[in-house]
Each structure stands twice: as C-alpha cells, then as structure tokens.
C-alpha cells in the first residue's frame, strides 16, 4: 500500500483515513506493507511500514546531512519540498542521494524511485495507492511485478482530485494517467466518482465507491470554556484553502452576527487563504466577532468541537469530510455543504449549498436558538455515525480487492 502520510505526522484527513482503513484491514486478515516517503517513528504495529527515501541513500543518513537538509528544506526531511541548491549543497546532496532531482515535483519522482527499489524485494499481490502523489509509484510497482512474471493489479484510491483543489495542470495530468493505468479506481464518495467520470473520462463501471469511516470511541468531556457563559460559538475547522470554503464562512459570520450579536465565530486552521480571511473579517467589521487560530492538533480537536454549539463545513468541494463525523461524536450539530461525500451518509444534519449564505445562516440560527431541534439532530446523527465504522469500509474494500484480483476490472 502506498501512502503519503500517517498520524501523528499528517497535515489533513488523508493520513487519518489511511490509518483507520489499514487498522481494520489488518484485523480482517489483510497483510499490509505500507510505504511512506519518510518514516519518522514507529508505532504502526498492525502493519509493516517502509521508508522510500532509505532506498536511495547511498552513504547513510549522518547528523551533518540531517542538519543540512533541515536548513535547506530538503525533500528527505521536510515534506519533500522543492528547493534551490547552491553548488556546495548540490554536491552534498549528490553524495547523499546519488541522483539530484530539482524539478517542481521532485518529491513525487523521488518517492517513485524509492518504491520501485523496494518493490524489487517485496512480495505483493495488489498495489493500493492513495491519491495522486503515489500513482506514479503504483504504476512503477506494477511494472516491477510484471518483470518478475507476476500480475499485481494497481488500485488507485481517490481522496480528492485536482478539480477540487485547483493546484495545477501537472497534478491533473498525473491523476488522469494514474486513473487510466489503474485496474480499478476507488472513490470515497459518489460525488468523487462522478467527478472522476466527468472530468477524467473514466468509465463509471471501473470506479467503485467505498466511503470513509470513523471508529466509535470514548469521548472525554473537557472543562467548560468561560466564553460559553456569555456567547454561543460556531466553528470552522480545517485547511484554510479555496476548496474548504472559508470565505463563505466569513460571509455567514457577518450575516449571523448582524442579527444575533451574542455569537462568536471561530475559524480554526491554517492555509494559503488565512491572511486574506483575517483581512476580510476586519473589512466586514467582524473584529472580536470572528476569531482565528492556527492548526488544531489531534489532541485538542475534541475541546474545539465541544466548545462549539454548531459546526460548519462550507466546502466548495469535499470528496468526503471526516471532520463533521468527529464533531457529531462530540455532540455538536453540523451544517455541511451539499457538495460533500459526508452528506451521502449522514441524513441528520443541515445540508446547504455552499454559496447559499442566507440559507446557511438560517440553519445556524435555528440550531442556536432551538435546543430541542439541535438535540434531536445530534441524537439521530450519533446513531448514524456509530454505524460508519472503518470495519465497514474495510469489508467493502476487501470486496473490491477480490473483484480486482479475480480479473473483474469492470464489475
């Protein structure tokens, strides 16, 4: 299995999804060799985890090398970012890696080479690759298996597409090539399946849908925040990027607080639109009404959900959306965009078009004012979420594996 991140070293939902799925697959008897770009620690005792970068280090990973890499944001240490090398650094990096790649997406090429090297010595029946960064590596691993006269189908799982993100042509093309090369494509929602079909031209019969999950857990109640004595709280939690719709959250904050002044809106997260949202909030006169914080750690998430009277996910395009499920587990009613996968599996929530500021504001105010309505919604949502386990997702994924291994590419 090929993935880009795993908790606790993750930047979003992809790592969480990979962890939840692999744990349940392992419990159901699936043996997993998971390849990360870089392994920083252990703790994944339910599967074997491999470090792709270690396959390309010729002279070991010395302390001096680590310090140099950190200073220059080298791909080996800081998330495989592109860097500009001076002649001295370039020479040292050539000693370390052997073949310098400073192209815009060197991180993908570097990971692919590492996976290709690992594949020479690993035994595998199927290649499961998560999102675009790993698709070239999946294609390479399939080619290695073919060289060894073994068929190993390539399954490309889609957690998000470039149509959702709008980051560039290269990523779109990498996705398109990956989807076409895959023996099976797995989408995390019917929304994403339709996107892959419509914008990438992939036959719908080649695309299976396996929704994400969330495991039941014991929620520890946090001390009540003093702000709750005077104010109601509405939160957004996620990456502050175009895809997540933070600008619509700011517009809703303006409309709600104009009519319901004892409400605080909190935009929790970081991203390329954070500065713009702070400026927009000030321009709209929301100083003191709209509060900001950077990324919330996994440890502090429950406290954030419990602080909220309403959780809002106004995403422009959200292939699934695990965060609303976490909010529901904490007893918080949710308002979600209709353009989301989670809207397919949870009915006890308010579903609104992301652009409909008036309707979104009305739903938030109704939940804030009508405690009975909010309580009934949460109780129903909790029952639904209890059934959305990773074990359920894993069982569905195993069916897809069996179909793919059996040659039923179009099932």
C-alpha positions as CSV (number, residue, x, y, z in Angstrom):
1,X,0.0,0.0,0.0
2,X,1.3,3.4,-1.0
3,X,0.5,6.5,1.1
4,X,1.9,10.0,1.7
5,X,1.3,10.3,5.5
6,X,0.2,8.6,8.7
7,X,-0.6,10.1,12.1
8,X,0.9,11.7,14.1
9,X,2.8,13.2,11.1
10,X,0.0,14.3,8.9
11,X,-1.5,17.5,7.6
12,X,-5.1,16.5,6.9
13,X,-7.6,13.8,6.5
14,X,-5.6,11.6,4.1
15,X,-3.3,10.2,6.9
16,X,-6.3,9.7,9.2
17,X,-8.1,7.7,6.5
18,X,-5.1,5.6,5.8
19,X,-4.6,4.8,9.4
20,X,-8.3,3.9,10.0
21,X,-8.6,1.7,6.9
22,X,-5.3,-0.2,7.4
23,X,-6.1,-1.0,11.0
24,X,-9.4,-2.6,10.1
25,X,-8.0,-4.3,7.0
26,X,-5.3,-5.9,9.2
27,X,-7.9,-7.1,11.7
28,X,-9.7,-8.8,8.9
29,X,-6.6,-10.7,7.8
30,X,-5.1,-8.5,5.1
31,X,-1.3,-8.3,5.3
32,X,-0.1,-4.7,4.5
33,X,3.3,-3.3,3.5
34,X,2.8,0.4,3.7
35,X,5.4,2.7,2.0
36,X,5.8,6.3,3.3
37,X,8.1,8.9,1.8
38,X,9.9,9.2,5.1
39,X,9.4,7.3,8.4
40,X,10.0,9.4,11.5
41,X,8.9,6.9,14.1
42,X,7.4,3.5,14.7
43,X,4.1,2.6,16.4
44,X,2.4,1.0,13.4
45,X,2.3,-2.5,14.9
46,X,-0.7,-3.7,12.7
47,X,1.4,-3.5,9.5
48,X,4.9,-3.2,8.1
49,X,5.9,0.3,7.3
50,X,8.7,1.1,4.9
51,X,10.7,4.2,4.2
52,X,11.0,5.0,0.5
53,X,13.8,7.5,1.0
54,X,16.0,5.0,2.7
55,X,16.3,3.0,-0.5
56,X,18.1,6.0,-2.2
57,X,20.6,6.9,0.5
58,X,24.0,5.6,-0.6
59,X,26.1,6.7,2.4
60,X,23.8,6.6,5.3
61,X,22.0,9.5,7.0
62,X,24.6,11.3,9.1
63,X,23.8,14.0,11.6
64,X,25.6,16.6,9.4
65,X,23.4,15.5,6.5
66,X,20.2,15.9,8.6
67,X,21.2,19.4,9.7
68,X,22.0,20.5,6.1
69,X,18.7,19.0,4.9
70,X,16.7,20.8,7.6
71,X,18.4,24.2,6.8
72,X,17.6,23.9,3.1
73,X,14.2,22.2,3.4
74,X,15.5,19.1,1.6
75,X,13.0,16.6,0.4
76,X,14.3,13.9,2.7
77,X,13.4,15.8,5.9
78,X,10.8,18.5,5.4
79,X,8.0,17.0,3.4
80,X,9.8,16.6,0.1
81,X,9.6,20.3,-0.9
82,X,11.3,21.8,-3.9
83,X,14.5,23.7,-3.0
84,X,17.1,25.7,-4.8
85,X,20.6,24.4,-4.4
86,X,23.8,26.3,-4.4
87,X,26.9,24.5,-5.7
88,X,28.1,23.4,-2.2
89,X,24.7,22.0,-1.2
90,X,24.2,20.4,-4.6
91,X,27.4,18.5,-4.2
92,X,26.5,17.2,-0.8
93,X,23.0,16.2,-1.9
94,X,24.6,14.3,-4.8
95,X,26.7,12.4,-2.2
96,X,23.6,11.6,-0.2
97,X,21.1,10.7,-3.0
98,X,23.3,10.0,-5.9
99,X,20.9,11.5,-8.5
100,X,19.8,15.0,-7.9
101,X,16.2,15.9,-9.0
102,X,15.2,19.5,-8.5
103,X,12.2,19.5,-10.8
104,X,8.9,21.2,-9.5
105,X,7.6,17.8,-8.4
106,X,10.8,16.1,-7.4
107,X,9.1,14.8,-4.3
108,X,6.9,12.5,-6.4
109,X,9.8,11.3,-8.6
110,X,11.9,10.7,-5.5
111,X,9.1,8.7,-3.8
112,X,8.5,6.7,-7.0
113,X,12.2,5.7,-7.3
114,X,12.2,4.6,-3.7
115,X,9.0,2.5,-4.1
116,X,10.5,1.0,-7.3
117,X,13.6,-0.1,-5.4
118,X,11.6,-1.5,-2.5
119,X,9.3,-3.4,-4.9
120,X,12.3,-5.5,-6.1
121,X,12.4,-7.3,-2.8
122,X,8.8,-7.3,-1.6
123,X,6.2,-9.9,-2.3
124,X,2.8,-8.4,-3.0
125,X,-0.5,-9.4,-4.7
126,X,-2.1,-6.0,-5.2
127,X,-0.9,-2.4,-5.2
128,X,-3.2,0.1,-3.4
129,X,-2.2,3.7,-4.0
130,X,-3.7,6.7,-2.1
131,X,-4.1,9.9,-4.1
132,X,-2.1,11.5,-6.9
133,X,1.4,11.7,-5.3
134,X,1.6,7.9,-5.2
135,X,0.0,7.0,-8.5
136,X,3.4,7.1,-10.5
137,X,4.8,4.8,-7.8
138,X,1.9,2.4,-8.2
139,X,2.4,2.2,-11.9
140,X,6.1,1.6,-11.3
141,X,5.4,-1.2,-8.7
142,X,3.1,-2.9,-11.2
143,X,5.8,-2.8,-13.8
144,X,8.3,-4.4,-11.4
145,X,5.9,-7.2,-10.7
146,X,5.4,-7.8,-14.4
147,X,9.2,-8.0,-14.8
148,X,9.1,-10.8,-12.2
149,X,6.4,-12.5,-14.3
150,X,3.7,-11.8,-11.7
151,X,0.4,-10.0,-12.1
152,X,-0.2,-7.4,-9.4
153,X,-3.2,-5.2,-10.1
154,X,-3.0,-1.5,-9.4
155,X,-5.8,0.1,-7.5
156,X,-5.9,3.9,-7.4
157,X,-7.9,5.3,-4.4
158,X,-9.2,8.9,-4.8
159,X,-9.5,11.0,-1.7
160,X,-9.6,14.3,-3.6
161,X,-9.0,15.4,-7.2
162,X,-7.4,18.4,-8.8
163,X,-10.9,19.5,-9.8
164,X,-11.4,20.0,-6.1
165,X,-8.1,21.6,-5.3
166,X,-7.1,23.7,-8.4
167,X,-3.4,23.4,-7.8
168,X,-2.1,23.0,-11.3
169,X,-2.1,21.1,-14.7
170,X,0.7,18.7,-13.6
171,X,-1.3,17.2,-10.8
172,X,-4.4,16.9,-13.0
173,X,-2.3,15.1,-15.7
174,X,-0.7,12.8,-13.1
175,X,-4.2,11.9,-11.8
176,X,-5.5,11.3,-15.4
177,X,-2.6,9.0,-16.2
178,X,-3.0,7.2,-12.9
179,X,-6.7,6.6,-13.3
180,X,-6.2,5.2,-16.8
181,X,-3.4,3.0,-15.8
182,X,-5.2,1.6,-12.8
183,X,-7.0,-1.7,-12.9
184,X,-9.6,-0.3,-10.5
185,X,-10.4,3.2,-9.2
186,X,-11.9,3.6,-5.7
187,X,-13.6,6.8,-4.8
188,X,-14.5,7.9,-1.3
189,X,-18.0,9.1,-2.4
190,X,-20.4,9.1,-5.3
191,X,-19.6,12.8,-5.6
192,X,-16.0,11.9,-6.3
193,X,-16.9,9.0,-8.6
194,X,-18.9,11.4,-10.7
195,X,-16.0,13.9,-10.8
196,X,-13.6,11.2,-12.0
197,X,-16.1,10.1,-14.7
198,X,-17.0,13.6,-15.9
199,X,-13.6,15.4,-15.8
200,X,-11.2,12.5,-16.4
201,X,-13.3,10.4,-18.8
202,X,-13.1,7.2,-16.7
203,X,-15.8,4.6,-17.3
204,X,-18.2,4.6,-14.3
205,X,-18.0,0.8,-14.2
206,X,-14.3,1.0,-13.4
207,X,-14.9,3.1,-10.4
208,X,-16.0,1.6,-7.0
209,X,-17.2,3.7,-4.1
210,X,-16.0,3.0,-0.5
211,X,-17.0,5.7,1.9
212,X,-14.6,6.6,4.7
213,X,-15.4,5.8,8.3
214,X,-14.8,6.7,11.9
215,X,-14.5,4.3,14.8
216,X,-16.6,4.6,17.9
217,X,-14.6,6.0,20.8
218,X,-15.0,7.2,24.4
219,X,-15.3,10.9,24.4
220,X,-13.6,12.7,27.3
221,X,-15.6,15.8,28.3
222,X,-13.4,18.9,28.5
223,X,-13.8,21.7,31.1
224,X,-16.4,24.2,30.0
225,X,-14.8,27.2,28.4
226,X,-15.6,30.6,30.2
227,X,-16.6,32.1,26.8
228,X,-19.8,29.9,26.9
229,X,-21.2,31.8,29.8
230,X,-21.9,34.7,27.5
231,X,-21.7,33.6,23.9
232,X,-22.8,30.9,21.5
233,X,-20.0,29.5,19.4
234,X,-19.9,28.4,15.7
235,X,-16.7,26.9,14.3
236,X,-14.9,26.0,11.1
237,X,-12.1,23.5,11.4
238,X,-9.8,22.6,8.5
239,X,-7.4,23.8,6.0
240,X,-8.0,27.5,5.1
241,X,-8.0,27.0,1.3
242,X,-10.3,27.6,-1.6
243,X,-11.6,24.0,-1.5
244,X,-12.8,24.3,2.1
245,X,-14.9,27.5,1.5
246,X,-13.5,29.7,4.4
247,X,-14.7,32.8,2.5
248,X,-18.3,31.6,2.7
249,X,-17.8,31.0,6.4
250,X,-16.7,34.7,6.9
251,X,-19.8,35.8,4.9
252,X,-22.1,33.7,7.1
253,X,-20.4,35.1,10.2
254,X,-21.3,38.6,9.0
255,X,-24.9,37.8,8.3
256,X,-25.5,35.8,11.6
257,X,-23.8,38.3,13.9
258,X,-25.6,41.2,12.4
259,X,-28.9,39.5,13.6
260,X,-27.6,37.5,16.5
261,X,-24.9,39.5,18.3
262,X,-24.0,37.1,21.1
263,X,-22.3,34.6,18.8
264,X,-18.6,34.1,18.3
265,X,-17.4,32.5,15.0
266,X,-14.1,30.7,15.1
267,X,-12.1,29.9,12.0
268,X,-9.6,27.2,13.1
269,X,-6.8,26.1,10.8
270,X,-4.1,27.3,8.5
271,X,-3.6,27.6,4.8
272,X,-3.0,29.9,1.9
273,X,-6.2,31.9,2.4
274,X,-5.7,32.6,6.2
275,X,-4.3,36.1,5.8
276,X,-6.9,37.0,3.3
277,X,-9.7,35.8,5.7
278,X,-8.3,37.8,8.6
279,X,-8.3,40.9,6.3
280,X,-11.8,40.1,5.0
281,X,-13.1,39.7,8.6
282,X,-11.7,43.1,9.6
283,X,-13.1,44.7,6.4
284,X,-16.6,43.3,7.3
285,X,-16.4,44.7,10.8
286,X,-16.0,41.3,12.4
287,X,-13.2,42.2,14.8
288,X,-14.0,40.5,18.1
289,X,-16.8,38.5,16.5
290,X,-14.7,36.3,14.2
291,X,-11.7,34.7,15.9
292,X,-8.8,32.9,14.3
293,X,-6.4,30.2,15.4
294,X,-3.8,28.1,13.5
295,X,-3.9,24.4,13.0
296,X,-5.6,22.5,15.9
297,X,-3.7,19.3,17.0
298,X,-5.5,16.0,17.2
299,X,-5.2,16.2,20.9
300,X,-7.1,19.5,21.0
301,X,-9.8,18.7,18.4
302,X,-12.4,17.4,20.9
303,X,-12.1,20.5,23.0
304,X,-12.8,22.6,19.9
305,X,-15.8,20.5,18.9
306,X,-17.2,20.6,22.5
307,X,-16.7,24.4,22.6
308,X,-19.0,24.7,19.5
309,X,-22.8,25.0,19.5
310,X,-22.7,24.5,15.7
311,X,-20.0,23.1,13.4
312,X,-20.0,24.3,9.8
313,X,-18.3,22.7,6.8
314,X,-19.0,25.1,3.9
315,X,-16.7,23.3,1.4
316,X,-16.9,24.2,-2.3
317,X,-16.0,20.6,-3.0
318,X,-15.4,18.0,-0.3
319,X,-14.9,14.4,-1.6
320,X,-15.8,13.0,1.9
321,X,-15.2,15.0,5.1
322,X,-14.3,13.1,8.3
323,X,-14.3,16.3,10.5
324,X,-18.1,16.6,10.7
325,X,-18.2,13.0,12.0
326,X,-15.8,13.9,14.7
327,X,-18.0,16.9,15.6
328,X,-21.1,14.7,15.8
329,X,-19.3,12.2,18.1
330,X,-18.7,15.2,20.5
331,X,-22.4,16.0,20.5
332,X,-22.2,19.0,18.1
333,X,-24.8,19.5,15.4
334,X,-23.4,20.1,12.0
335,X,-24.2,22.2,8.9
336,X,-22.5,20.7,5.8
337,X,-22.2,21.6,2.1
338,X,-24.3,19.6,-0.3
339,X,-21.1,19.3,-2.3
340,X,-19.6,16.7,0.1
341,X,-19.4,13.0,0.4
342,X,-20.4,13.0,4.1
343,X,-23.8,14.4,3.0
344,X,-24.3,11.0,1.3
345,X,-24.0,9.0,4.6
346,X,-25.4,11.3,7.3
347,X,-29.0,12.5,7.0
348,X,-29.3,14.1,10.5
349,X,-27.6,17.3,9.6
350,X,-28.3,20.5,7.8
351,X,-27.3,20.3,4.1
352,X,-26.9,23.6,2.3
353,X,-25.4,24.7,-1.0
354,X,-22.0,26.3,-0.1
355,X,-22.9,29.5,-1.9
356,X,-26.3,30.0,-0.2
357,X,-25.3,32.3,2.6
358,X,-28.9,33.1,3.5
359,X,-30.0,29.5,3.9
360,X,-26.8,28.6,5.8
361,X,-27.3,31.5,8.2
362,X,-30.9,30.5,8.8
363,X,-29.9,26.9,9.6
364,X,-27.2,28.1,12.0
365,X,-29.5,30.5,13.8
366,X,-32.2,27.8,14.1
367,X,-29.7,25.4,15.7
368,X,-28.5,28.1,18.1
369,X,-32.0,29.1,19.2
370,X,-33.9,25.8,19.2
371,X,-32.2,23.5,21.7
372,X,-34.7,20.7,21.1
373,X,-34.1,20.8,17.3
374,X,-30.4,20.7,17.9
375,X,-30.6,17.8,20.4
376,X,-32.8,15.7,18.1
377,X,-30.4,16.3,15.2
378,X,-27.4,15.2,17.2
379,X,-29.0,12.1,18.7
380,X,-30.0,10.9,15.2
381,X,-26.6,11.8,13.7
382,X,-24.8,9.9,16.5
383,X,-26.7,6.7,15.7
384,X,-25.8,7.1,12.0
385,X,-22.1,7.7,12.8
386,X,-22.0,4.7,15.1
387,X,-22.6,2.5,12.0
388,X,-20.0,4.3,9.8
389,X,-17.0,2.3,11.1
390,X,-13.7,1.6,9.4
391,X,-14.5,-2.1,9.7
392,X,-17.5,-1.5,7.4
393,X,-15.2,0.4,5.0
394,X,-12.6,-2.3,5.2
395,X,-15.1,-5.1,4.4
396,X,-16.2,-3.1,1.3
397,X,-12.6,-2.6,0.3
398,X,-11.9,-6.3,0.6
399,X,-14.8,-7.0,-1.8
400,X,-13.1,-4.6,-4.3
401,X,-9.8,-6.3,-3.8
402,X,-11.4,-9.7,-4.5
403,X,-13.1,-8.4,-7.6
404,X,-9.9,-6.8,-8.9
405,X,-7.7,-9.8,-8.1
406,X,-10.3,-12.0,-9.8
407,X,-9.9,-10.0,-13.0
408,X,-13.3,-8.3,-12.7
409,X,-11.9,-4.9,-13.6
410,X,-15.4,-3.8,-14.7
411,X,-17.6,-5.2,-12.0
